Amino acid sequence: MSKAPGEKDSSGNTGILHKPAAHILLIVILGLLAYSNTFNVPFQWDDKALIADNPLVKDLGYFLEPSKAKDYSEYSLFLRRYISFLTFALNYKIHGLDVMGYHVVNITIHILSALLVYILVILTFRTPYFSSQNSEVGIQNGTIRDPGFIALFASLLFVSHPIQTEAVTYIMQRFASLAAMWYLLSIVFYIKARLHHGLQAEGKVFSFSTLMFYLLSLLSALLAMMTKENSLTLPFAITLYEFIFFKGILKRRIFFLIPLFLPLLVFPFTLSETGIPIGKLLFGIDSETGRVVSRSVFDKDYLQATERWDYFITQPRVVVTYLRLLLLPIHQNIDYDYPLYHSFSDPHVYLPFLFLLSILCFGGYLLYRSRVTRHGSRLAAFGIFWFFLTLSVESSIIPIPMVIAEYRMYLPSVGLFIAFSTALFHYGERLNIAKRLFTDMRYSSLFLLAGIVIALLSTTYARNAVWQSEISLWKDVVKKSPEKVRGHNELGLAYNSKGLTDKAIEQFQVALRLDPYLEKGYINLGISYTNKQWFDKAIDSFQTALRLKSDNADTHYNLGIAYYHKGSLDDAIEHFEVALKLKPDNADFQNNLGIACKAKGLFENGKP
C-alpha cells in the first residue's frame, strides 16, 4: 500500500535522508567525484605488459580457445584470471588503447561494489537474527533504529576511502575490484535466496525465486574465482554469514551451502593446466618426492627472493600497516620499501600478532555477547571476521614478491567499514554520548559523518593526482622509498619516455648504486647513453649487462645499435646475429642486421 505524502515509513522516519534512492544517488555521486580526475591517467607500470603490450588482450580468439595462449609467459595468469583479462580484451575491442574507456569500467565496478556493500547491510537487517523473535529488543532497545544509515555510511566509507585508489585508478588492478564485485554479488544473491527460502511453506524446498537467486549466487561465485585467487575464501564467507545470521535445520543448511564450494575446483584445474602443483604453491612441496623444494618466491626482474617463512611472519606487521592506512590514510605508496622479518621472537612480529589476535578475540566476544543482547554487535563481529578471512589468501603462507600492496585491502576493507559504521551508530546511542546527536534526524551526527566522508574524498582526489603521469607516480615512490631500486629504475624509464635523458641517467645510476647486479639497470643506462650519443659508455653498460646475463637478446641488439653508430660494423653485425638467433622472428633485429650488412657491403644478390 502506498504512503500518503509526509507519512512515516516503517522505521518511524521521514525525509529524503532516509530514502534508499537518495542513499544510492549519494553513493554514485561521491564515487564519481572521488575519481573524476582519473579518466586520462595513462597506463602505468604493469598496465603496459599486461594490457597495452599484451597480445592476449588484443585477440579475442585466445578466450575462445585458451590453449592457443600456452606459448606466452602470461599464460598462467591469463588462465587463473580469465574473466579479468576478458574485460581488458573487451575494453581493447571497443576503445583500443584509449585509457578513458578502461577507467570508466574501473570506476563503474567500484561504484557497483559500493552499492553492493549498501545492499549487503540492508539485507542483513532482514535476516532472522534481526527480524524474528524479539525483533523489538533487537532493533529498538538494541538502538538500531535506522539500519539505512549504517548501510549508507559503510558504503560511503568504501567508495571514498583513498586506500581504494590503487584498485581503481591502477587499471591492471581491476583484478582486485572486479573480484570483489563478484564476491559481494554472490553473497547478496545468497542472502536473497535464503530470505526467500525462509518464507516458503514447510516442506517446499525451492520456489522459482529462491532457485533463481541461488543460481545467480553460484554463477557470481564462479566468476569471482575466475577473476582473482583471493575469491577462494567466498564459500567460507557465505558459510560464516549463514551461521551468524540465519537459522534452521542443520542438514538443510549444509545442503544449501555445499554447492557453493564447487567453484573452488576452478583453482586446482587452472593450476594443473599451467603445470603448477598445488602442494608446491601452498607449501613448497614437490608432488613426487614430498620434499620441500621451494621456500621462497623470486622476483625475476629485481633478483629478490622472499622466503616463505619470512613472508608469513612479516604479515602481522603488514596487516597493522593496513589498519593504520584505514584510520589515517597518509604516506600511501605504490611500492613500499618494507622490511622482512625472520624470527617470531622479534617484537616487530609478535606485538602486531598479539594486537591482531586481540581484535579477532574481540570479534568473538561481540559474537558471543550478541547471543543475549541481540543488537548490532553481531554485525560488527561479522565485519571483523570478514576482514581476516578475505585477507587470508594474500597475507599468509603463500609468498608474493611484493610483501605489501594497498590494493589487497579492497575486499577486506568492506568488513571493517561495516564494523565501524555499526559500532558508531550502535554504541554511540547506547552510551548516550551527546544524546542530542542521536535524536530525530540526528543532524549533528550526520554533519560529523559528512565531515569524515568529505575528508576521505578530498584525500582520494589528491592521491589520484599522483597517478596523472608516470613521472609523478614514480617521483612519489622515490620520495617515500629512496632505497628501493625499482622506484629509481622506473622513474628513469619515465624520464626516458619523455626525452629527459639526463634525468633518466641520474636515476639509473642511483639504481645501480643500490644494486650493482641489476641487469636491466645497465641496459636502461646503456640505452640512455646511446640516446646521448655517448657510444663508448653505452657499450660498457651493455657489456656489463651481458656479463650478468649473456643470453639476453635485447642486450645484444642494443649493443649492436651502439656499435653501429660508433662505426664498428663488424661488432654490430655480430651482436645483431646473436640477437636474431635468440629471437629469430623479431622484425627489428632482422631489419637492423640488414642495414648493418648493407653498410658493410655484405649484400649478395640482394640478401645479407
Backbone torsions as a table, in degrees:
resi	resn	phi	psi	omega
1	MET	NA	135.2	-179.0
2	SER	-76.0	155.5	-178.8
3	LYS	-96.4	146.7	174.2
4	ALA	-71.0	155.6	179.0
5	PRO	-56.3	134.3	179.5
6	GLY	81.7	-7.6	-179.4
7	GLU	-68.5	144.1	-179.9
8	LYS	-70.9	145.7	174.7
9	ASP	-81.6	-176.6	-173.8
10	SER	-63.5	-22.1	179.9
11	SER	-91.4	1.6	178.2
12	GLY	83.5	14.2	-176.2
13	ASN	-117.3	147.9	175.5
14	THR	-125.1	172.3	175.8
15	GLY	102.7	155.8	-174.6
16	ILE	-65.8	-28.3	-178.6
17	LEU	-65.5	-15.6	179.6
18	HIS	-98.5	2.3	-176.8
19	LYS	-89.3	127.5	177.8
20	PRO	-54.9	-36.7	-179.8
21	ALA	-62.1	-38.7	177.7
22	ALA	-67.0	-39.2	178.3
23	HIS	-61.4	-47.0	-178.5
24	ILE	-62.2	-43.6	179.7
25	LEU	-62.1	-40.7	-179.8
26	LEU	-64.8	-42.2	178.5
27	ILE	-60.5	-45.5	-178.9
28	VAL	-64.0	-45.7	-177.6
29	ILE	-63.1	-46.3	-178.7
30	LEU	-66.9	-35.3	176.4
31	GLY	-62.6	-42.8	178.8
32	LEU	-67.0	-39.7	178.9
33	LEU	-64.2	-43.1	-176.6
34	ALA	-60.6	-33.4	-175.1
35	TYR	-115.8	20.6	-177.4
36	SER	-68.3	-17.5	179.7
37	ASN	-101.8	20.4	-176.7
38	THR	-113.1	-2.6	-172.5
39	PHE	-63.4	-23.7	-179.1
40	ASN	-112.2	14.0	175.7
41	VAL	-62.3	127.8	-175.2
42	PRO	-73.0	170.7	171.5
43	PHE	-59.9	130.1	-177.2
44	GLN	-119.6	143.1	169.3
45	TRP	50.0	-116.2	-176.1
46	ASP	-73.2	-6.7	174.1
47	ASP	-55.8	-35.4	-175.3
48	LYS	-68.5	-49.0	-177.0
49	ALA	-70.3	-37.9	-173.3
50	LEU	-92.3	-16.3	-179.2
51	ILE	-127.4	-68.7	-171.0
52	ALA	-60.7	-39.4	-177.7
53	ASP	-108.5	14.7	-174.8
54	ASN	-94.4	113.2	-180.0
55	PRO	-63.6	-24.0	-179.9
56	LEU	-67.0	-29.5	-179.8
57	VAL	-79.1	-23.7	-173.1
58	LYS	-92.2	2.2	-179.2
59	ASP	-140.4	108.9	-179.3
60	LEU	-65.7	-14.1	178.8
61	GLY	-60.9	-29.6	179.0
62	TYR	-66.3	-27.0	-179.1
63	PHE	-81.2	-24.8	175.5
64	LEU	-80.6	-29.1	179.8
65	GLU	-139.2	78.2	-174.4
66	PRO	-57.0	-27.4	-178.3
67	SER	-61.4	-22.3	178.3
68	LYS	-66.2	-16.5	-176.7
69	ALA	-92.4	4.6	-173.2
70	LYS	-59.5	-27.7	-176.3
71	ASP	-80.1	-6.5	-178.5
72	TYR	-92.4	145.4	-178.1
73	SER	-64.8	-24.0	-178.7
74	GLU	-86.7	6.7	-172.5
75	TYR	-58.3	-44.2	-178.5
76	SER	-60.5	-48.5	179.2
77	LEU	-65.8	-39.4	178.7
78	PHE	-57.8	-43.5	-177.5
79	LEU	-73.9	-39.0	-178.5
80	ARG	-72.4	-26.9	-178.0
81	ARG	-124.1	47.4	-173.8
82	TYR	-54.7	-46.8	-175.9
83	ILE	-65.4	-40.6	178.0
84	SER	-60.0	-48.7	-179.6
85	PHE	-65.1	-32.1	177.1
86	LEU	-63.0	-40.7	178.0
87	THR	-66.1	-36.6	175.9
88	PHE	-64.0	-40.8	-179.8
89	ALA	-64.8	-39.6	177.9
90	LEU	-67.3	-38.7	174.2
91	ASN	-58.2	-45.8	-178.8
92	TYR	-64.7	-39.0	-179.9
93	LYS	-61.6	-37.4	-176.2
94	ILE	-89.7	-43.5	-170.5
95	HIS	-110.6	-6.0	-175.1
96	GLY	63.8	-130.2	178.4
97	LEU	-106.2	23.1	173.8
98	ASP	-77.7	111.0	-171.7
99	VAL	-64.8	-23.6	-176.8
100	MET	-56.8	-43.4	-179.6
101	GLY	-60.8	-38.4	179.3
102	TYR	-67.2	-40.8	-179.9
103	HIS	-70.0	-35.8	176.4
104	VAL	-58.8	-44.0	179.1
105	VAL	-64.5	-45.6	-179.2
106	ASN	-61.0	-43.9	-179.5
107	ILE	-67.4	-38.6	177.1
108	THR	-61.3	-44.3	177.7
109	ILE	-59.5	-42.5	-178.7
110	HIS	-63.8	-45.1	179.9
111	ILE	-66.2	-41.2	177.0
112	LEU	-61.5	-39.3	178.2
113	SER	-63.9	-40.5	177.8
114	ALA	-63.4	-40.7	177.2
115	LEU	-64.5	-35.3	177.9
116	LEU	-68.8	-33.6	173.6
117	VAL	-61.3	-44.5	178.3
118	TYR	-59.0	-49.1	-178.8
119	ILE	-64.5	-39.0	179.4
120	LEU	-57.7	-45.6	-179.3
121	VAL	-68.5	-43.9	179.0
122	ILE	-57.7	-46.9	-178.8
123	LEU	-66.3	-32.5	-179.6
124	THR	-61.1	-35.9	179.4
125	PHE	-76.1	0.0	173.7
126	ARG	-105.3	0.6	-179.8
127	THR	-74.5	163.2	-177.5
128	PRO	-54.0	-33.6	-178.3
129	TYR	-58.6	-40.7	-177.1
130	PHE	-94.6	-25.3	-170.2
131	SER	-108.9	-9.1	-177.6
132	SER	-87.1	-140.0	-174.7
133	GLN	-58.6	148.7	179.7
134	ASN	59.4	26.1	-179.1
135	SER	-62.2	-28.5	179.6
136	GLU	-65.7	-37.0	176.5
137	VAL	-66.8	-41.8	-175.9
138	GLY	-67.3	-38.7	-172.7
139	ILE	-95.3	-38.2	-174.8
140	GLN	-97.5	-59.5	177.9
141	ASN	-65.4	-27.6	175.3
142	GLY	-77.8	-4.6	168.9
143	THR	76.4	7.6	175.8
144	ILE	-91.5	84.0	-173.9
145	ARG	-85.4	-23.5	-178.6
146	ASP	-142.3	85.2	180.0
147	PRO	-58.1	-22.4	-179.4
148	GLY	-59.5	-34.6	179.6
149	PHE	-70.8	-35.9	175.9
150	ILE	-62.6	-46.5	179.3
151	ALA	-62.0	-43.4	-178.2
152	LEU	-63.6	-48.4	-176.2
153	PHE	-66.1	-39.9	178.4
154	ALA	-60.7	-44.3	-178.4
155	SER	-71.6	-33.3	177.1
156	LEU	-68.8	-38.5	174.1
157	LEU	-59.7	-44.4	-178.2
158	PHE	-63.5	-46.3	-172.9
159	VAL	-75.3	-23.6	-173.3
160	SER	-107.2	-9.8	-173.5
161	HIS	-72.0	134.6	-177.3
162	PRO	-67.2	-17.4	178.6
163	ILE	-65.7	-16.6	-179.8
164	GLN	-83.5	-8.3	-172.8
165	THR	-59.7	-37.8	-177.3
166	GLU	-65.2	-33.9	-179.7
167	ALA	-81.4	-12.5	-176.8
168	VAL	-111.1	-50.6	-175.5
169	THR	-77.4	-34.7	176.8
170	TYR	-77.9	104.6	-168.8
171	ILE	-53.8	-45.2	-176.3
172	MET	-59.2	-31.1	-177.6
173	GLN	-78.5	18.2	162.1
174	ARG	-56.2	-24.5	173.5
175	PHE	-46.6	-49.9	-175.0
176	ALA	-73.7	-46.5	-175.1
177	SER	-71.2	-40.0	-179.5
178	LEU	-67.5	-41.0	177.1
179	ALA	-61.1	-41.0	178.9
180	ALA	-64.0	-39.0	179.2
181	MET	-62.3	-48.0	177.7
182	TRP	-62.4	-39.1	-179.4
183	TYR	-58.9	-52.0	-179.9
184	LEU	-64.6	-40.0	-179.7
185	LEU	-63.1	-40.4	178.9
186	SER	-62.0	-43.3	179.9
187	ILE	-67.3	-42.0	178.7
188	VAL	-61.1	-44.7	178.1
189	PHE	-64.8	-36.6	178.1
190	TYR	-63.6	-44.5	179.6
191	ILE	-61.5	-42.6	178.0
192	LYS	-60.9	-41.9	178.8
193	ALA	-62.7	-42.7	-178.8
194	ARG	-69.2	-38.2	178.6
195	LEU	-65.4	-40.1	176.8
196	HIS	-68.4	-40.7	-179.6
197	HIS	-64.0	-37.6	-179.4
198	GLY	-67.8	-19.5	-179.4
199	LEU	-89.8	-7.7	-177.4
200	GLN	-75.3	153.3	177.1
201	ALA	-64.3	149.4	-178.6
202	GLU	-59.9	134.3	179.8
203	GLY	97.5	-19.0	176.3
204	LYS	-91.0	117.2	-170.8
205	VAL	-75.3	-58.0	-176.6
206	PHE	-134.4	133.4	166.7
207	SER	-89.4	171.8	179.2
208	PHE	-61.3	-44.3	-178.5
209	SER	-65.0	-38.9	177.1
210	THR	-60.4	-48.3	-179.1
211	LEU	-62.6	-41.0	-179.4
212	MET	-61.9	-50.1	-179.9
213	PHE	-64.0	-37.1	-179.3
214	TYR	-65.8	-44.6	179.3
215	LEU	-65.8	-36.1	176.3
216	LEU	-65.8	-36.8	175.4
217	SER	-63.0	-43.5	179.6
218	LEU	-64.0	-43.3	178.8
219	LEU	-64.0	-43.5	179.0
220	SER	-62.8	-38.2	177.5
221	ALA	-62.3	-42.8	178.9
222	LEU	-62.8	-43.7	178.9
223	LEU	-63.6	-38.9	178.2
224	ALA	-61.9	-44.4	-178.1
225	MET	-67.4	-25.4	178.8
226	MET	-92.5	7.5	179.9
227	THR	-106.9	-44.6	178.4
228	LYS	-160.0	148.4	-171.0
229	GLU	-68.6	-24.0	-179.9
230	ASN	-66.6	-11.1	176.7
231	SER	-71.1	-7.2	178.2
232	LEU	-61.8	-18.9	178.9
233	THR	-80.5	-8.9	-173.2
234	LEU	-56.1	-49.8	179.8
235	PRO	-59.3	-32.7	179.7
236	PHE	-73.6	-35.0	176.4
237	ALA	-65.8	-41.4	178.2
238	ILE	-66.1	-40.3	177.0
239	THR	-61.7	-43.8	177.5
240	LEU	-59.5	-46.0	179.8
241	TYR	-61.6	-44.1	-179.6
242	GLU	-55.6	-47.4	-173.8
243	PHE	-83.9	-11.6	175.5
244	ILE	-89.6	-39.7	-170.9
245	PHE	-112.7	-17.1	-180.0
246	PHE	-110.0	171.1	177.6
247	LYS	-144.2	169.9	179.5
248	GLY	146.3	-176.2	179.7
249	ILE	-69.2	129.7	-172.7
250	LEU	-56.5	-45.6	-176.9
251	LYS	-61.7	-41.2	-179.2
252	ARG	-69.1	-34.5	178.9
253	ARG	-68.2	-42.1	177.5
254	ILE	-63.7	-40.5	177.2
255	PHE	-58.9	-37.8	179.8
256	PHE	-68.7	-31.5	-173.4
257	LEU	-88.3	-34.8	-170.8
258	ILE	-53.0	-46.9	-178.7
259	PRO	-58.5	-25.3	-178.6
260	LEU	-70.8	-13.7	176.4
261	PHE	-86.4	-13.0	-178.1
262	LEU	-62.4	-37.9	178.2
263	PRO	-59.7	-17.3	176.9
264	LEU	-59.9	-22.0	179.9
265	LEU	-64.5	-18.2	176.6
266	VAL	-59.0	-37.0	-174.8
267	PHE	-64.2	-57.6	178.1
268	PRO	-63.2	-30.0	179.2
269	PHE	-64.5	-48.5	-178.6
270	THR	-67.2	-35.0	177.7
271	LEU	-65.1	-42.3	179.8
272	SER	-65.9	-36.6	179.3
273	GLU	-66.5	-30.4	-178.6
274	THR	-98.6	2.1	175.1
275	GLY	78.0	23.3	179.1
276	ILE	-105.5	110.1	178.2
277	PRO	-65.0	134.8	-176.7
278	ILE	-64.6	-33.6	178.3
279	GLY	-64.5	-37.4	179.2
280	LYS	-69.5	-38.5	179.9
281	LEU	-65.1	-47.2	-174.5
282	LEU	-79.1	-42.3	-171.4
283	PHE	-127.3	0.4	-178.6
284	GLY	71.5	26.5	-174.8
285	ILE	-102.5	129.1	175.9
286	ASP	-70.5	129.2	-174.5
287	SER	-68.0	-23.1	-177.7
288	GLU	-90.7	-45.5	-175.6
289	THR	-92.9	-22.2	-176.9
290	GLY	80.0	3.2	-179.5
291	ARG	-87.6	153.9	174.6
292	VAL	-79.2	112.4	-176.2
293	VAL	-112.3	-14.2	-177.7
294	SER	-135.2	104.1	179.6
295	ARG	-102.0	1.5	-174.3
296	SER	-145.9	166.4	171.7
297	VAL	-113.4	141.1	-171.9
298	PHE	-114.1	128.4	173.8
299	ASP	-91.5	100.0	-173.5
300	LYS	-64.9	-26.0	-177.9
301	ASP	-75.0	-33.1	-176.0
302	TYR	-121.8	14.5	173.1
303	LEU	51.0	44.5	179.8
304	GLN	-117.6	131.5	178.4
305	ALA	-110.0	134.1	177.1
306	THR	-113.4	116.0	-179.7
307	GLU	-67.9	143.1	-178.8
308	ARG	-56.5	-47.3	-178.5
309	TRP	-65.0	-43.6	-179.7
310	ASP	-61.8	-42.2	178.3
311	TYR	-60.6	-44.8	-176.3
312	PHE	-63.0	-47.3	-175.4
313	ILE	-80.4	-12.6	174.6
314	THR	-80.2	-23.6	-173.7
315	GLN	-61.5	-35.4	176.9
316	PRO	-55.3	-42.5	178.5
317	ARG	-69.3	-36.0	176.8
318	VAL	-60.0	-44.4	-178.9
319	VAL	-64.8	-37.4	175.7
320	VAL	-63.6	-37.1	175.3
321	THR	-62.6	-40.7	175.8
322	TYR	-58.5	-43.7	179.8
323	LEU	-63.4	-40.6	177.7
324	ARG	-61.9	-40.0	178.8
325	LEU	-65.7	-32.8	177.1
326	LEU	-68.6	-42.0	-178.1
327	LEU	-79.3	-38.2	-176.9
328	LEU	-137.4	86.1	-173.8
329	PRO	-78.7	72.0	175.8
330	ILE	-124.5	163.8	-179.9
331	HIS	57.9	37.7	175.8
332	GLN	-67.9	151.0	-172.3
333	ASN	-153.9	134.6	178.2
334	ILE	-79.5	-16.8	-177.8
335	ASP	-144.6	83.7	-178.4
336	TYR	-67.6	143.9	169.9
337	ASP	-96.1	81.1	-168.8
338	TYR	-98.9	133.4	-179.1
339	PRO	-72.1	145.7	173.3
340	LEU	-99.3	140.6	178.8
341	TYR	-110.8	154.8	-169.7
342	HIS	-123.1	-8.0	-177.0
343	SER	-141.9	138.9	178.9
344	PHE	-69.8	-18.6	179.6
345	SER	-76.2	-9.2	177.4
346	ASP	-69.5	128.9	179.4
347	PRO	-57.0	-29.0	178.1
348	HIS	-68.1	-12.2	179.5
349	VAL	-102.6	-54.4	-171.3
350	TYR	-76.9	-27.6	177.6
351	LEU	-68.5	-47.3	173.3
352	PRO	-60.4	-36.7	178.6
353	PHE	-61.6	-45.7	179.7
354	LEU	-65.2	-37.0	178.2
355	PHE	-63.0	-46.1	179.2
356	LEU	-66.2	-37.9	177.8
357	LEU	-62.5	-38.1	179.1
358	SER	-65.9	-36.5	176.8
359	ILE	-65.4	-43.3	179.1
360	LEU	-63.4	-41.9	178.0
361	CYS	-65.9	-35.6	177.1
362	PHE	-63.6	-38.5	174.7
363	GLY	-60.5	-41.8	176.9
364	GLY	-63.0	-39.2	178.4
365	TYR	-64.4	-43.5	178.7
366	LEU	-60.9	-40.7	179.5
367	LEU	-64.5	-43.8	179.7
368	TYR	-64.2	-43.9	-178.2
369	ARG	-64.5	-33.0	-177.1
370	SER	-69.4	-15.4	177.7
371	ARG	-65.0	-26.7	-177.8
372	VAL	-100.2	-46.5	-171.4
373	THR	-85.0	-24.4	179.3
374	ARG	50.7	66.5	173.6
375	HIS	-143.1	-162.7	-170.4
376	GLY	-66.4	-9.5	-179.3
377	SER	-60.5	-27.0	178.5
378	ARG	-67.4	-40.1	177.7
379	LEU	-67.1	-38.7	176.8
380	ALA	-63.4	-39.8	177.8
381	ALA	-62.4	-43.8	178.6
382	PHE	-60.5	-40.3	178.5
383	GLY	-60.7	-39.9	178.0
384	ILE	-65.7	-45.8	179.4
385	PHE	-63.5	-39.9	177.9
386	TRP	-56.1	-46.5	-178.0
387	PHE	-55.8	-51.1	-177.2
388	PHE	-69.8	-37.7	-178.5
389	LEU	-66.8	-48.1	-175.6
390	THR	-72.8	-17.2	177.7
391	LEU	-90.2	-10.3	-169.1
392	SER	-65.4	-30.8	-177.7
393	VAL	-69.9	-42.5	-174.2
394	GLU	-95.2	-6.3	178.1
395	SER	-126.8	56.3	-177.0
396	SER	-144.3	-133.0	-171.9
397	ILE	-88.0	-7.5	-180.0
398	ILE	-93.0	107.3	-176.5
399	PRO	-71.9	141.7	178.0
400	ILE	-124.5	139.4	-176.0
401	PRO	-50.5	-41.0	176.7
402	MET	-91.7	114.6	-175.1
403	VAL	-64.8	-34.2	-178.6
404	ILE	-135.1	139.6	176.7
405	ALA	-153.4	130.8	-173.6
406	GLU	-65.1	-31.3	-178.4
407	TYR	-62.1	-21.3	-180.0
408	ARG	-69.2	-11.3	178.8
409	MET	-91.1	-3.0	-173.9
410	TYR	-57.6	-54.8	180.0
411	LEU	-75.9	-46.2	179.6
412	PRO	-59.2	-31.5	-177.3
413	SER	-61.5	-25.9	179.1
414	VAL	-54.0	-46.8	-177.8
415	GLY	-61.5	-43.7	-178.1
416	LEU	-72.4	-33.6	176.2
417	PHE	-65.6	-39.3	176.8
418	ILE	-66.0	-44.3	-179.6
419	ALA	-62.6	-44.5	-178.7
420	PHE	-64.7	-45.1	-179.4
421	SER	-63.0	-42.7	178.7
422	THR	-62.2	-46.2	-178.9
423	ALA	-63.3	-40.9	-178.0
424	LEU	-62.0	-47.7	-178.2
425	PHE	-76.1	-39.5	-175.2
426	HIS	-73.7	-55.4	-173.8
427	TYR	-77.5	-26.9	176.0
428	GLY	-60.2	-40.9	179.0
429	GLU	-74.6	-41.9	-176.0
430	ARG	-63.8	-35.1	-178.9
431	LEU	-84.8	-3.3	179.1
432	ASN	55.2	38.3	177.7
433	ILE	-72.0	117.6	-178.3
434	ALA	46.4	69.8	-169.8
435	LYS	-48.0	-31.0	-178.3
436	ARG	-63.5	-23.2	-179.4
437	LEU	-66.4	-21.5	-172.0
438	PHE	-120.5	31.7	176.1
439	THR	-114.2	153.8	179.2
440	ASP	48.8	-120.1	-176.3
441	MET	-83.9	-5.2	179.5
442	ARG	53.5	50.6	-174.8
443	TYR	-59.6	-42.4	-176.7
444	SER	-62.5	-43.1	-179.9
445	SER	-65.9	-35.9	179.1
446	LEU	-66.4	-36.2	175.3
447	PHE	-63.6	-39.2	178.2
448	LEU	-62.7	-48.0	-179.8
449	LEU	-64.4	-39.3	178.3
450	ALA	-62.1	-38.6	178.0
451	GLY	-62.1	-42.1	178.5
452	ILE	-62.5	-47.4	-177.4
453	VAL	-65.1	-41.2	179.8
454	ILE	-64.5	-39.8	177.8
455	ALA	-62.3	-43.2	178.4
456	LEU	-65.4	-41.7	-179.9
457	LEU	-60.6	-43.7	179.9
458	SER	-64.9	-40.0	179.1
459	THR	-66.6	-39.1	176.9
460	THR	-62.5	-45.0	179.4
461	TYR	-60.4	-42.8	179.6
462	ALA	-67.0	-40.2	178.7
463	ARG	-64.5	-37.7	178.6
464	ASN	-65.1	-25.4	177.7
465	ALA	-63.9	-29.3	178.8
466	VAL	-65.2	-27.3	-176.7
467	TRP	-83.4	1.8	-171.0
468	GLN	-65.7	-23.9	177.1
469	SER	-150.0	162.0	176.6
470	GLU	-62.8	-38.6	-178.6
471	ILE	-64.2	-47.2	-178.7
472	SER	-64.8	-36.4	-180.0
473	LEU	-66.2	-47.9	-175.8
474	TRP	-79.4	-22.9	170.6
475	LYS	-65.1	-36.9	176.8
476	ASP	-64.1	-41.1	178.7
477	VAL	-65.0	-46.8	-178.4
478	VAL	-61.9	-36.6	178.3
479	LYS	-65.0	-40.0	-174.7
480	LYS	-92.9	-23.2	178.6
481	SER	-130.5	66.6	-173.1
482	PRO	-65.3	-21.2	-179.6
483	GLU	-96.9	6.9	-179.3
484	LYS	-91.5	122.8	-175.8
485	VAL	-61.3	-45.3	-172.5
486	ARG	-57.5	-40.5	-178.0
487	GLY	-59.3	-45.2	-179.6
488	HIS	-67.3	-41.1	179.8
489	ASN	-64.2	-44.7	-179.2
490	GLU	-69.1	-34.7	176.8
491	LEU	-66.7	-38.0	175.7
492	GLY	-60.4	-42.9	177.5
493	LEU	-62.7	-39.8	179.3
494	ALA	-64.1	-42.6	176.8
495	TYR	-62.8	-43.5	-179.9
496	ASN	-58.8	-41.0	-177.7
497	SER	-65.2	-20.9	179.1
498	LYS	-102.0	7.8	178.5
499	GLY	79.2	10.8	179.7
500	LEU	-90.9	69.7	-169.2
501	THR	-66.2	-40.3	-178.8
502	ASP	-61.8	-43.4	177.6
503	LYS	-66.5	-35.4	177.9
504	ALA	-63.5	-46.0	179.8
505	ILE	-58.9	-42.0	179.3
506	GLU	-59.3	-43.2	-179.2
507	GLN	-70.2	-39.3	178.3
508	PHE	-65.3	-36.5	178.5
509	GLN	-66.4	-39.0	175.6
510	VAL	-62.9	-44.3	179.4
511	ALA	-59.0	-40.3	-178.3
512	LEU	-75.5	-26.7	172.7
513	ARG	-67.6	-37.1	178.6
514	LEU	-72.9	-34.0	-179.7
515	ASP	-143.0	93.9	-178.0
516	PRO	-66.6	-8.6	-178.7
517	TYR	-105.8	17.3	-178.3
518	LEU	-81.6	98.0	-177.0
519	GLU	-56.6	-48.9	-177.4
520	LYS	-64.0	-26.3	176.9
521	GLY	-64.2	-42.5	177.6
522	TYR	-67.4	-38.1	177.9
523	ILE	-62.8	-48.2	-178.7
524	ASN	-65.0	-38.8	177.7
525	LEU	-64.9	-41.0	178.4
526	GLY	-62.3	-40.4	177.8
527	ILE	-63.1	-40.5	178.8
528	SER	-65.0	-42.4	176.7
529	TYR	-61.5	-40.0	177.6
530	THR	-61.5	-42.1	178.1
531	ASN	-62.0	-31.4	177.8
532	LYS	-84.5	-3.7	-176.7
533	GLN	65.7	29.4	172.6
534	TRP	-96.2	75.6	-166.8
535	PHE	-70.5	-34.0	179.0
536	ASP	-64.6	-42.9	177.1
537	LYS	-65.0	-38.4	178.9
538	ALA	-63.1	-44.3	-179.8
539	ILE	-62.0	-41.9	177.8
540	ASP	-60.7	-42.4	-179.2
541	SER	-65.1	-45.3	-179.8
542	PHE	-66.0	-37.4	178.8
543	GLN	-66.4	-37.2	175.4
544	THR	-63.7	-41.1	177.6
545	ALA	-61.9	-38.5	179.8
546	LEU	-69.7	-29.4	175.5
547	ARG	-67.4	-28.7	177.6
548	LEU	-81.2	-34.8	-180.0
549	LYS	-152.9	103.9	-169.9
550	SER	-80.6	-15.2	-174.8
551	ASP	-106.9	28.0	177.3
552	ASN	-88.7	110.3	-176.5
553	ALA	-60.8	-39.3	-177.5
554	ASP	-65.7	-35.6	178.2
555	THR	-65.3	-45.6	177.2
556	HIS	-59.8	-41.9	-179.5
557	TYR	-62.2	-48.3	-178.8
558	ASN	-67.3	-33.9	175.0
559	LEU	-65.0	-39.6	175.8
560	GLY	-60.8	-40.1	177.9
561	ILE	-60.4	-46.4	-179.4
562	ALA	-62.4	-44.2	178.2
563	TYR	-62.4	-40.7	-178.9
564	TYR	-60.6	-47.5	-178.3
565	HIS	-69.5	-26.2	176.3
566	LYS	-75.9	-19.8	-178.6
567	GLY	100.5	4.2	178.5
568	SER	-89.0	78.6	-171.5
569	LEU	-67.9	-36.2	179.6
570	ASP	-61.5	-45.5	178.7
571	ASP	-65.6	-38.3	179.4
572	ALA	-62.4	-46.9	180.0
573	ILE	-61.9	-41.1	-179.8
574	GLU	-58.1	-45.7	-176.4
575	HIS	-78.2	-30.5	172.7
576	PHE	-63.4	-39.1	-179.8
577	GLU	-66.9	-40.8	177.5
578	VAL	-63.6	-44.0	179.1
579	ALA	-59.7	-40.8	-177.8
580	LEU	-70.3	-31.6	175.9
581	LYS	-66.9	-36.0	-179.8
582	LEU	-76.3	-32.2	177.9
583	LYS	-134.4	81.4	-172.3
584	PRO	-63.3	-23.7	-174.3
585	ASP	-97.3	7.1	-175.9
586	ASN	-78.8	116.3	-175.6
587	ALA	-66.3	-37.8	179.7
588	ASP	-63.4	-41.3	179.0
589	PHE	-62.0	-45.7	-179.6
590	GLN	-62.4	-43.7	-177.3
591	ASN	-63.2	-46.1	-177.2
592	ASN	-72.9	-31.0	172.9
593	LEU	-62.4	-42.9	178.2
594	GLY	-61.7	-42.1	179.6
595	ILE	-63.0	-43.5	-179.6
596	ALA	-65.7	-41.3	179.3
597	CYS	-64.8	-39.2	178.9
598	LYS	-64.7	-41.8	178.7
599	ALA	-63.7	-31.3	179.9
600	LYS	-83.2	-12.8	-178.3
601	GLY	77.3	32.6	-176.2
602	LEU	-96.9	8.9	-179.3
603	PHE	-78.2	136.6	172.9
604	GLU	-130.4	123.6	-179.0
605	ASN	57.3	32.4	176.3
606	GLY	82.5	7.4	-179.9
607	LYS	-126.3	147.8	-179.9
608	PRO	-75.6	NA	NA
